Every structure is written in structure tokens, then in C-alpha cells.
């Protein structure tokens, strides 16, 4: 999992990426390609 300043650029790496808010943190998750995971905050 990457920790990034900007999740918008990571979201555009794959078309299945979703931006999700959990417990005050922002995550990029991807069900089909598991390697595209990122966290902010």
C-alpha cells in the first residue's frame, strides 16, 4: 500500500479504482487489481 499526498493521480492508474473514506482516512481500493492500493491521512 502506498501513502500518497494526492490520491487523484493514483485513482487514474486503473479504471476499477475507487476512492473510499474510512475512519477519517481516504483510501484507493481496487477489487480486480489488488496492487493499486493507497492511503491518505
mmCIF entry with sequence, helices, sheets and N, C-alpha, C, O atoms, coordinates in Angstrom:
data_MODEL
# 
_entry.id   MODEL 
# 
_entity.id                         1 
_entity.type                       polymer 
_entity.pdbx_number_of_molecules   1 
# 
_entity_poly.entity_id                      1 
_entity_poly.type                           'polypeptide(L)' 
_entity_poly.nstd_linkage                   no 
_entity_poly.nstd_monomer                   no 
_entity_poly.pdbx_seq_one_letter_code       
;(UNK)(UNK)(UNK)(UNK)(UNK)(UNK)(UNK)(UNK)(UNK)(UNK)(UNK)(UNK)(UNK)(UNK)(UNK)(UNK)
(UNK)(UNK)(UNK)(UNK)(UNK)(UNK)(UNK)(UNK)(UNK)(UNK)(UNK)(UNK)(UNK)(UNK)(UNK)(UNK)
(UNK)(UNK)(UNK)(UNK)(UNK)(UNK)(UNK)(UNK)(UNK)
;
_entity_poly.pdbx_seq_one_letter_code_can   XXXXXXXXXXXXXXXXXXXXXXXXXXXXXXXXXXXXXXXXX 
_entity_poly.pdbx_strand_id                 A 
# 
loop_
_entity_poly_seq.entity_id 
_entity_poly_seq.num 
_entity_poly_seq.mon_id 
_entity_poly_seq.hetero 
1 1  UNK n 
1 2  UNK n 
1 3  UNK n 
1 4  UNK n 
1 5  UNK n 
1 6  UNK n 
1 7  UNK n 
1 8  UNK n 
1 9  UNK n 
1 10 UNK n 
1 11 UNK n 
1 12 UNK n 
1 13 UNK n 
1 14 UNK n 
1 15 UNK n 
1 16 UNK n 
1 17 UNK n 
1 18 UNK n 
1 19 UNK n 
1 20 UNK n 
1 21 UNK n 
1 22 UNK n 
1 23 UNK n 
1 24 UNK n 
1 25 UNK n 
1 26 UNK n 
1 27 UNK n 
1 28 UNK n 
1 29 UNK n 
1 30 UNK n 
1 31 UNK n 
1 32 UNK n 
1 33 UNK n 
1 34 UNK n 
1 35 UNK n 
1 36 UNK n 
1 37 UNK n 
1 38 UNK n 
1 39 UNK n 
1 40 UNK n 
1 41 UNK n 
# 
_struct_asym.id          A 
_struct_asym.entity_id   1 
# 
_struct_conf.conf_type_id            HELX_P 
_struct_conf.id                      HELX_P1 
_struct_conf.pdbx_PDB_helix_id       AA1 
_struct_conf.beg_label_comp_id       UNK 
_struct_conf.beg_label_asym_id       A 
_struct_conf.beg_label_seq_id        7 
_struct_conf.pdbx_beg_PDB_ins_code   ? 
_struct_conf.end_label_comp_id       UNK 
_struct_conf.end_label_asym_id       A 
_struct_conf.end_label_seq_id        11 
_struct_conf.pdbx_end_PDB_ins_code   ? 
_struct_conf.beg_auth_comp_id        UNK 
_struct_conf.beg_auth_asym_id        A 
_struct_conf.beg_auth_seq_id         7 
_struct_conf.end_auth_comp_id        UNK 
_struct_conf.end_auth_asym_id        A 
_struct_conf.end_auth_seq_id         11 
_struct_conf.pdbx_PDB_helix_class    1 
_struct_conf.details                 ? 
_struct_conf.pdbx_PDB_helix_length   5 
# 
_struct_conf_type.id          HELX_P 
_struct_conf_type.criteria    ? 
_struct_conf_type.reference   ? 
# 
_struct_sheet.id               AA1 
_struct_sheet.type             ? 
_struct_sheet.number_strands   4 
_struct_sheet.details          ? 
# 
loop_
_struct_sheet_order.sheet_id 
_struct_sheet_order.range_id_1 
_struct_sheet_order.range_id_2 
_struct_sheet_order.offset 
_struct_sheet_order.sense 
AA1 1 2 ? parallel      
AA1 2 3 ? anti-parallel 
AA1 3 4 ? anti-parallel 
# 
loop_
_struct_sheet_range.sheet_id 
_struct_sheet_range.id 
_struct_sheet_range.beg_label_comp_id 
_struct_sheet_range.beg_label_asym_id 
_struct_sheet_range.beg_label_seq_id 
_struct_sheet_range.pdbx_beg_PDB_ins_code 
_struct_sheet_range.end_label_comp_id 
_struct_sheet_range.end_label_asym_id 
_struct_sheet_range.end_label_seq_id 
_struct_sheet_range.pdbx_end_PDB_ins_code 
_struct_sheet_range.beg_auth_comp_id 
_struct_sheet_range.beg_auth_asym_id 
_struct_sheet_range.beg_auth_seq_id 
_struct_sheet_range.end_auth_comp_id 
_struct_sheet_range.end_auth_asym_id 
_struct_sheet_range.end_auth_seq_id 
AA1 1 UNK A 2  ? UNK A 3  ? UNK A 2  UNK A 3  
AA1 2 UNK A 38 ? UNK A 40 ? UNK A 38 UNK A 40 
AA1 3 UNK A 25 ? UNK A 29 ? UNK A 25 UNK A 29 
AA1 4 UNK A 18 ? UNK A 22 ? UNK A 18 UNK A 22 
# 
loop_
_atom_site.group_PDB 
_atom_site.id 
_atom_site.type_symbol 
_atom_site.label_atom_id 
_atom_site.label_alt_id 
_atom_site.label_comp_id 
_atom_site.label_asym_id 
_atom_site.label_entity_id 
_atom_site.label_seq_id 
_atom_site.pdbx_PDB_ins_code 
_atom_site.Cartn_x 
_atom_site.Cartn_y 
_atom_site.Cartn_z 
_atom_site.occupancy 
_atom_site.B_iso_or_equiv 
_atom_site.pdbx_formal_charge 
_atom_site.auth_seq_id 
_atom_site.auth_comp_id 
_atom_site.auth_asym_id 
_atom_site.auth_atom_id 
_atom_site.pdbx_PDB_model_num 
ATOM 1   N N  . UNK A 1 1  ? 0.840   -1.193 0.000   1.00 0.00 ? 1  UNK A N  1 
ATOM 2   C CA . UNK A 1 1  ? 0.000   0.000  0.000   1.00 0.00 ? 1  UNK A CA 1 
ATOM 3   C C  . UNK A 1 1  ? 0.872   1.239  0.000   1.00 0.00 ? 1  UNK A C  1 
ATOM 4   O O  . UNK A 1 1  ? 1.839   1.334  0.756   1.00 0.00 ? 1  UNK A O  1 
ATOM 5   N N  . UNK A 1 2  ? 0.525   2.176  -0.845  1.00 0.00 ? 2  UNK A N  1 
ATOM 6   C CA . UNK A 1 2  ? 1.251   3.444  -0.906  1.00 0.00 ? 2  UNK A CA 1 
ATOM 7   C C  . UNK A 1 2  ? 0.554   4.472  -0.023  1.00 0.00 ? 2  UNK A C  1 
ATOM 8   O O  . UNK A 1 2  ? -0.670  4.469  0.108   1.00 0.00 ? 2  UNK A O  1 
ATOM 9   N N  . UNK A 1 3  ? 1.344   5.345  0.574   1.00 0.00 ? 3  UNK A N  1 
ATOM 10  C CA . UNK A 1 3  ? 0.810   6.502  1.282   1.00 0.00 ? 3  UNK A CA 1 
ATOM 11  C C  . UNK A 1 3  ? 1.169   7.722  0.446   1.00 0.00 ? 3  UNK A C  1 
ATOM 12  O O  . UNK A 1 3  ? 2.346   8.015  0.237   1.00 0.00 ? 3  UNK A O  1 
ATOM 13  N N  . UNK A 1 4  ? 0.144   8.436  -0.034  1.00 0.00 ? 4  UNK A N  1 
ATOM 14  C CA . UNK A 1 4  ? 0.378   9.469  -1.044  1.00 0.00 ? 4  UNK A CA 1 
ATOM 15  C C  . UNK A 1 4  ? -0.242  10.790 -0.629  1.00 0.00 ? 4  UNK A C  1 
ATOM 16  O O  . UNK A 1 4  ? -1.179  10.840 0.168   1.00 0.00 ? 4  UNK A O  1 
ATOM 17  N N  . UNK A 1 5  ? 0.306   11.860 -1.191  1.00 0.00 ? 5  UNK A N  1 
ATOM 18  C CA . UNK A 1 5  ? -0.263  13.180 -0.956  1.00 0.00 ? 5  UNK A CA 1 
ATOM 19  C C  . UNK A 1 5  ? -1.501  13.410 -1.809  1.00 0.00 ? 5  UNK A C  1 
ATOM 20  O O  . UNK A 1 5  ? -2.466  14.024 -1.354  1.00 0.00 ? 5  UNK A O  1 
ATOM 21  N N  . UNK A 1 6  ? -1.477  12.925 -3.031  1.00 0.00 ? 6  UNK A N  1 
ATOM 22  C CA . UNK A 1 6  ? -2.600  13.131 -3.936  1.00 0.00 ? 6  UNK A CA 1 
ATOM 23  C C  . UNK A 1 6  ? -3.101  11.773 -4.398  1.00 0.00 ? 6  UNK A C  1 
ATOM 24  O O  . UNK A 1 6  ? -2.370  11.009 -5.027  1.00 0.00 ? 6  UNK A O  1 
ATOM 25  N N  . UNK A 1 7  ? -4.355  11.484 -4.078  1.00 0.00 ? 7  UNK A N  1 
ATOM 26  C CA . UNK A 1 7  ? -4.923  10.208 -4.497  1.00 0.00 ? 7  UNK A CA 1 
ATOM 27  C C  . UNK A 1 7  ? -5.554  10.292 -5.870  1.00 0.00 ? 7  UNK A C  1 
ATOM 28  O O  . UNK A 1 7  ? -5.872  9.260  -6.462  1.00 0.00 ? 7  UNK A O  1 
ATOM 29  N N  . UNK A 1 8  ? -5.742  11.478 -6.386  1.00 0.00 ? 8  UNK A N  1 
ATOM 30  C CA . UNK A 1 8  ? -6.374  11.595 -7.700  1.00 0.00 ? 8  UNK A CA 1 
ATOM 31  C C  . UNK A 1 8  ? -5.501  10.982 -8.782  1.00 0.00 ? 8  UNK A C  1 
ATOM 32  O O  . UNK A 1 8  ? -6.013  10.340 -9.700  1.00 0.00 ? 8  UNK A O  1 
ATOM 33  N N  . UNK A 1 9  ? -4.186  11.171 -8.688  1.00 0.00 ? 9  UNK A N  1 
ATOM 34  C CA . UNK A 1 9  ? -3.302  10.587 -9.696  1.00 0.00 ? 9  UNK A CA 1 
ATOM 35  C C  . UNK A 1 9  ? -3.268  9.071  -9.575  1.00 0.00 ? 9  UNK A C  1 
ATOM 36  O O  . UNK A 1 9  ? -3.144  8.375  -10.583 1.00 0.00 ? 9  UNK A O  1 
ATOM 37  N N  . UNK A 1 10 ? -3.375  8.547  -8.350  1.00 0.00 ? 10 UNK A N  1 
ATOM 38  C CA . UNK A 1 10 ? -3.362  7.095  -8.185  1.00 0.00 ? 10 UNK A CA 1 
ATOM 39  C C  . UNK A 1 10 ? -4.674  6.482  -8.639  1.00 0.00 ? 10 UNK A C  1 
ATOM 40  O O  . UNK A 1 10 ? -4.710  5.332  -9.077  1.00 0.00 ? 10 UNK A O  1 
ATOM 41  N N  . UNK A 1 11 ? -5.751  7.246  -8.536  1.00 0.00 ? 11 UNK A N  1 
ATOM 42  C CA . UNK A 1 11 ? -7.040  6.736  -8.973  1.00 0.00 ? 11 UNK A CA 1 
ATOM 43  C C  . UNK A 1 11 ? -7.078  6.513  -10.476 1.00 0.00 ? 11 UNK A C  1 
ATOM 44  O O  . UNK A 1 11 ? -7.802  5.638  -10.954 1.00 0.00 ? 11 UNK A O  1 
ATOM 45  N N  . UNK A 1 12 ? -6.314  7.288  -11.222 1.00 0.00 ? 12 UNK A N  1 
ATOM 46  C CA . UNK A 1 12 ? -6.352  7.200  -12.679 1.00 0.00 ? 12 UNK A CA 1 
ATOM 47  C C  . UNK A 1 12 ? -5.429  6.125  -13.245 1.00 0.00 ? 12 UNK A C  1 
ATOM 48  O O  . UNK A 1 12 ? -5.294  6.004  -14.463 1.00 0.00 ? 12 UNK A O  1 
ATOM 49  N N  . UNK A 1 13 ? -4.804  5.355  -12.387 1.00 0.00 ? 13 UNK A N  1 
ATOM 50  C CA . UNK A 1 13 ? -3.917  4.319  -12.897 1.00 0.00 ? 13 UNK A CA 1 
ATOM 51  C C  . UNK A 1 13 ? -4.680  3.115  -13.449 1.00 0.00 ? 13 UNK A C  1 
ATOM 52  O O  . UNK A 1 13 ? -4.164  2.374  -14.285 1.00 0.00 ? 13 UNK A O  1 
ATOM 53  N N  . UNK A 1 14 ? -5.907  2.927  -12.975 1.00 0.00 ? 14 UNK A N  1 
ATOM 54  C CA . UNK A 1 14 ? -6.691  1.781  -13.404 1.00 0.00 ? 14 UNK A CA 1 
ATOM 55  C C  . UNK A 1 14 ? -8.154  2.177  -13.369 1.00 0.00 ? 14 UNK A C  1 
ATOM 56  O O  . UNK A 1 14 ? -8.554  3.004  -12.550 1.00 0.00 ? 14 UNK A O  1 
ATOM 57  N N  . UNK A 1 15 ? -8.963  1.593  -14.253 1.00 0.00 ? 15 UNK A N  1 
ATOM 58  C CA . UNK A 1 15 ? -10.341 2.078  -14.342 1.00 0.00 ? 15 UNK A CA 1 
ATOM 59  C C  . UNK A 1 15 ? -11.233 1.547  -13.233 1.00 0.00 ? 15 UNK A C  1 
ATOM 60  O O  . UNK A 1 15 ? -12.341 2.052  -13.052 1.00 0.00 ? 15 UNK A O  1 
ATOM 61  N N  . UNK A 1 16 ? -10.784 0.538  -12.480 1.00 0.00 ? 16 UNK A N  1 
ATOM 62  C CA . UNK A 1 16 ? -11.605 -0.015 -11.403 1.00 0.00 ? 16 UNK A CA 1 
ATOM 63  C C  . UNK A 1 16 ? -11.292 0.582  -10.037 1.00 0.00 ? 16 UNK A C  1 
ATOM 64  O O  . UNK A 1 16 ? -11.833 0.126  -9.030  1.00 0.00 ? 16 UNK A O  1 
ATOM 65  N N  . UNK A 1 17 ? -10.433 1.589  -9.985  1.00 0.00 ? 17 UNK A N  1 
ATOM 66  C CA . UNK A 1 17 ? -10.062 2.160  -8.700  1.00 0.00 ? 17 UNK A CA 1 
ATOM 67  C C  . UNK A 1 17 ? -11.217 2.966  -8.123  1.00 0.00 ? 17 UNK A C  1 
ATOM 68  O O  . UNK A 1 17 ? -11.917 3.682  -8.840  1.00 0.00 ? 17 UNK A O  1 
ATOM 69  N N  . UNK A 1 18 ? -11.404 2.835  -6.808  1.00 0.00 ? 18 UNK A N  1 
ATOM 70  C CA . UNK A 1 18 ? -12.436 3.583  -6.104  1.00 0.00 ? 18 UNK A CA 1 
ATOM 71  C C  . UNK A 1 18 ? -11.791 4.332  -4.950  1.00 0.00 ? 18 UNK A C  1 
ATOM 72  O O  . UNK A 1 18 ? -10.865 3.832  -4.312  1.00 0.00 ? 18 UNK A O  1 
ATOM 73  N N  . UNK A 1 19 ? -12.290 5.538  -4.686  1.00 0.00 ? 19 UNK A N  1 
ATOM 74  C CA . UNK A 1 19 ? -11.829 6.323  -3.547  1.00 0.00 ? 19 UNK A CA 1 
ATOM 75  C C  . UNK A 1 19 ? -12.859 6.165  -2.436  1.00 0.00 ? 19 UNK A C  1 
ATOM 76  O O  . UNK A 1 19 ? -14.037 6.465  -2.627  1.00 0.00 ? 19 UNK A O  1 
ATOM 77  N N  . UNK A 1 20 ? -12.407 5.689  -1.264  1.00 0.00 ? 20 UNK A N  1 
ATOM 78  C CA . UNK A 1 20 ? -13.290 5.361  -0.157  1.00 0.00 ? 20 UNK A CA 1 
ATOM 79  C C  . UNK A 1 20 ? -12.799 6.073  1.090   1.00 0.00 ? 20 UNK A C  1 
ATOM 80  O O  . UNK A 1 20 ? -11.592 6.155  1.320   1.00 0.00 ? 20 UNK A O  1 
ATOM 81  N N  . UNK A 1 21 ? -13.721 6.592  1.903   1.00 0.00 ? 21 UNK A N  1 
ATOM 82  C CA . UNK A 1 21 ? -13.363 7.188  3.193   1.00 0.00 ? 21 UNK A CA 1 
ATOM 83  C C  . UNK A 1 21 ? -13.688 6.207  4.300   1.00 0.00 ? 21 UNK A C  1 
ATOM 84  O O  . UNK A 1 21 ? -14.816 5.724  4.404   1.00 0.00 ? 21 UNK A O  1 
ATOM 85  N N  . UNK A 1 22 ? -12.693 5.912  5.129   1.00 0.00 ? 22 UNK A N  1 
ATOM 86  C CA . UNK A 1 22 ? -12.889 5.035  6.276   1.00 0.00 ? 22 UNK A CA 1 
ATOM 87  C C  . UNK A 1 22 ? -12.112 5.590  7.458   1.00 0.00 ? 22 UNK A C  1 
ATOM 88  O O  . UNK A 1 22 ? -10.906 5.814  7.367   1.00 0.00 ? 22 UNK A O  1 
ATOM 89  N N  . UNK A 1 23 ? -12.810 5.810  8.572   1.00 0.00 ? 23 UNK A N  1 
ATOM 90  C CA . UNK A 1 23 ? -12.185 6.209  9.843   1.00 0.00 ? 23 UNK A CA 1 
ATOM 91  C C  . UNK A 1 23 ? -11.306 7.441  9.691   1.00 0.00 ? 23 UNK A C  1 
ATOM 92  O O  . UNK A 1 23 ? -10.220 7.515  10.267  1.00 0.00 ? 23 UNK A O  1 
ATOM 93  N N  . UNK A 1 24 ? -11.786 8.413  8.905   1.00 0.00 ? 24 UNK A N  1 
ATOM 94  C CA . UNK A 1 24 ? -11.036 9.646  8.738   1.00 0.00 ? 24 UNK A CA 1 
ATOM 95  C C  . UNK A 1 24 ? -9.888  9.573  7.766   1.00 0.00 ? 24 UNK A C  1 
ATOM 96  O O  . UNK A 1 24 ? -9.171  10.556 7.581   1.00 0.00 ? 24 UNK A O  1 
ATOM 97  N N  . UNK A 1 25 ? -9.700  8.438  7.146   1.00 0.00 ? 25 UNK A N  1 
ATOM 98  C CA . UNK A 1 25 ? -8.643  8.288  6.149   1.00 0.00 ? 25 UNK A CA 1 
ATOM 99  C C  . UNK A 1 25 ? -9.268  8.050  4.789   1.00 0.00 ? 25 UNK A C  1 
ATOM 100 O O  . UNK A 1 25 ? -10.384 7.541  4.682   1.00 0.00 ? 25 UNK A O  1 
ATOM 101 N N  . UNK A 1 26 ? -8.544  8.418  3.766   1.00 0.00 ? 26 UNK A N  1 
ATOM 102 C CA . UNK A 1 26 ? -9.029  8.250  2.398   1.00 0.00 ? 26 UNK A CA 1 
ATOM 103 C C  . UNK A 1 26 ? -8.211  7.137  1.758   1.00 0.00 ? 26 UNK A C  1 
ATOM 104 O O  . UNK A 1 26 ? -6.981  7.157  1.796   1.00 0.00 ? 26 UNK A O  1 
ATOM 105 N N  . UNK A 1 27 ? -8.902  6.169  1.170   1.00 0.00 ? 27 UNK A N  1 
ATOM 106 C CA . UNK A 1 27 ? -8.250  5.012  0.577   1.00 0.00 ? 27 UNK A CA 1 
ATOM 107 C C  . UNK A 1 27 ? -8.597  4.917  -0.895  1.00 0.00 ? 27 UNK A C  1 
ATOM 108 O O  . UNK A 1 27 ? -9.685  5.306  -1.320  1.00 0.00 ? 27 UNK A O  1 
ATOM 109 N N  . UNK A 1 28 ? -7.653  4.393  -1.667  1.00 0.00 ? 28 UNK A N  1 
ATOM 110 C CA . UNK A 1 28 ? -7.934  3.959  -3.029  1.00 0.00 ? 28 UNK A CA 1 
ATOM 111 C C  . UNK A 1 28 ? -7.908  2.436  -3.002  1.00 0.00 ? 28 UNK A C  1 
ATOM 112 O O  . UNK A 1 28 ? -6.898  1.830  -2.643  1.00 0.00 ? 28 UNK A O  1 
ATOM 113 N N  . UNK A 1 29 ? -9.025  1.825  -3.384  1.00 0.00 ? 29 UNK A N  1 
ATOM 114 C CA . UNK A 1 29 ? -9.092  0.362  -3.413  1.00 0.00 ? 29 UNK A CA 1 
ATOM 115 C C  . UNK A 1 29 ? -9.450  -0.083 -4.812  1.00 0.00 ? 29 UNK A C  1 
ATOM 116 O O  . UNK A 1 29 ? -10.055 0.655  -5.590  1.00 0.00 ? 29 UNK A O  1 
ATOM 117 N N  . UNK A 1 30 ? -9.062  -1.308 -5.111  1.00 0.00 ? 30 UNK A N  1 
ATOM 118 C CA . UNK A 1 30 ? -9.313  -1.875 -6.431  1.00 0.00 ? 30 UNK A CA 1 
ATOM 119 C C  . UNK A 1 30 ? -9.560  -3.368 -6.247  1.00 0.00 ? 30 UNK A C  1 
ATOM 120 O O  . UNK A 1 30 ? -8.685  -4.102 -5.787  1.00 0.00 ? 30 UNK A O  1 
ATOM 121 N N  . UNK A 1 31 ? -10.760 -3.806 -6.611  1.00 0.00 ? 31 UNK A N  1 
ATOM 122 C CA . UNK A 1 31 ? -11.121 -5.207 -6.390  1.00 0.00 ? 31 UNK A CA 1 
ATOM 123 C C  . UNK A 1 31 ? -10.453 -6.138 -7.402  1.00 0.00 ? 31 UNK A C  1 
ATOM 124 O O  . UNK A 1 31 ? -10.159 -7.290 -7.083  1.00 0.00 ? 31 UNK A O  1 
ATOM 125 N N  . UNK A 1 32 ? -10.212 -5.645 -8.619  1.00 0.00 ? 32 UNK A N  1 
ATOM 126 C CA . UNK A 1 32 ? -9.695  -6.546 -9.645  1.00 0.00 ? 32 UNK A CA 1 
ATOM 127 C C  . UNK A 1 32 ? -8.166  -6.586 -9.644  1.00 0.00 ? 32 UNK A C  1 
ATOM 128 O O  . UNK A 1 32 ? -7.576  -7.661 -9.753  1.00 0.00 ? 32 UNK A O  1 
ATOM 129 N N  . UNK A 1 33 ? -7.525  -5.426 -9.522  1.00 0.00 ? 33 UNK A N  1 
ATOM 130 C CA . UNK A 1 33 ? -6.055  -5.381 -9.433  1.00 0.00 ? 33 UNK A CA 1 
ATOM 131 C C  . UNK A 1 33 ? -5.705  -4.950 -8.014  1.00 0.00 ? 33 UNK A C  1 
ATOM 132 O O  . UNK A 1 33 ? -5.755  -3.761 -7.700  1.00 0.00 ? 33 UNK A O  1 
ATOM 133 N N  . UNK A 1 34 ? -5.354  -5.891 -7.165  1.00 0.00 ? 34 UNK A N  1 
ATOM 134 C CA . UNK A 1 34 ? -5.162  -5.604 -5.752  1.00 0.00 ? 34 UNK A CA 1 
ATOM 135 C C  . UNK A 1 34 ? -3.952  -4.731 -5.478  1.00 0.00 ? 34 UNK A C  1 
ATOM 136 O O  . UNK A 1 34 ? -3.826  -4.158 -4.396  1.00 0.00 ? 34 UNK A O  1 
ATOM 137 N N  . UNK A 1 35 ? -3.057  -4.629 -6.461  1.00 0.00 ? 35 UNK A N  1 
ATOM 138 C CA . UNK A 1 35 ? -1.832  -3.870 -6.180  1.00 0.00 ? 35 UNK A CA 1 
ATOM 139 C C  . UNK A 1 35 ? -2.049  -2.376 -6.172  1.00 0.00 ? 35 UNK A C  1 
ATOM 140 O O  . UNK A 1 35 ? -1.195  -1.634 -5.686  1.00 0.00 ? 35 UNK A O  1 
ATOM 141 N N  . UNK A 1 36 ? -3.179  -1.909 -6.703  1.00 0.00 ? 36 UNK A N  1 
ATOM 142 C CA . UNK A 1 36 ? -3.436  -0.467 -6.727  1.00 0.00 ? 36 UNK A CA 1 
ATOM 143 C C  . UNK A 1 36 ? -4.143  -0.056 -5.446  1.00 0.00 ? 36 UNK A C  1 
ATOM 144 O O  . UNK A 1 36 ? -5.325  0.284  -5.460  1.00 0.00 ? 36 UNK A O  1 
ATOM 145 N N  . UNK A 1 37 ? -3.412  -0.090 -4.342  1.00 0.00 ? 37 UNK A N  1 
ATOM 146 C CA . UNK A 1 37 ? -3.969  0.338  -3.075  1.00 0.00 ? 37 UNK A CA 1 
ATOM 147 C C  . UNK A 1 37 ? -3.184  1.533  -2.595  1.00 0.00 ? 37 UNK A C  1 
ATOM 148 O O  . UNK A 1 37 ? -1.966  1.593  -2.759  1.00 0.00 ? 37 UNK A O  1 
ATOM 149 N N  . UNK A 1 38 ? -3.891  2.504  -1.990  1.00 0.00 ? 38 UNK A N  1 
ATOM 150 C CA . UNK A 1 38 ? -3.218  3.680  -1.485  1.00 0.00 ? 38 UNK A CA 1 
ATOM 151 C C  . UNK A 1 38 ? -4.017  4.254  -0.320  1.00 0.00 ? 38 UNK A C  1 
ATOM 152 O O  . UNK A 1 38 ? -5.211  3.996  -0.173  1.00 0.00 ? 38 UNK A O  1 
ATOM 153 N N  . UNK A 1 39 ? -3.325  5.040  0.505   1.00 0.00 ? 39 UNK A N  1 
ATOM 154 C CA . UNK A 1 39 ? -3.941  5.626  1.670   1.00 0.00 ? 39 UNK A CA 1 
ATOM 155 C C  . UNK A 1 39 ? -3.482  7.069  1.785   1.00 0.00 ? 39 UNK A C  1 
ATOM 156 O O  . UNK A 1 39 ? -2.361  7.409  1.406   1.00 0.00 ? 39 UNK A O  1 
ATOM 157 N N  . UNK A 1 40 ? -4.368  7.923  2.317   1.00 0.00 ? 40 UNK A N  1 
ATOM 158 C CA . UNK A 1 40 ? -4.015  9.319  2.579   1.00 0.00 ? 40 UNK A CA 1 
ATOM 159 C C  . UNK A 1 40 ? -4.539  9.678  3.964   1.00 0.00 ? 40 UNK A C  1 
ATOM 160 O O  . UNK A 1 40 ? -5.668  9.339  4.319   1.00 0.00 ? 40 UNK A O  1 
ATOM 161 N N  . UNK A 1 41 ? -3.692  10.378 4.755   1.00 0.00 ? 41 UNK A N  1 
ATOM 162 C CA . UNK A 1 41 ? -4.117  10.805 6.090   1.00 0.00 ? 41 UNK A CA 1 
ATOM 163 C C  . UNK A 1 41 ? -3.777  9.809  7.169   1.00 0.00 ? 41 UNK A C  1 
ATOM 164 O O  . UNK A 1 41 ? -4.077  10.041 8.340   1.00 0.00 ? 41 UNK A O  1 
# 
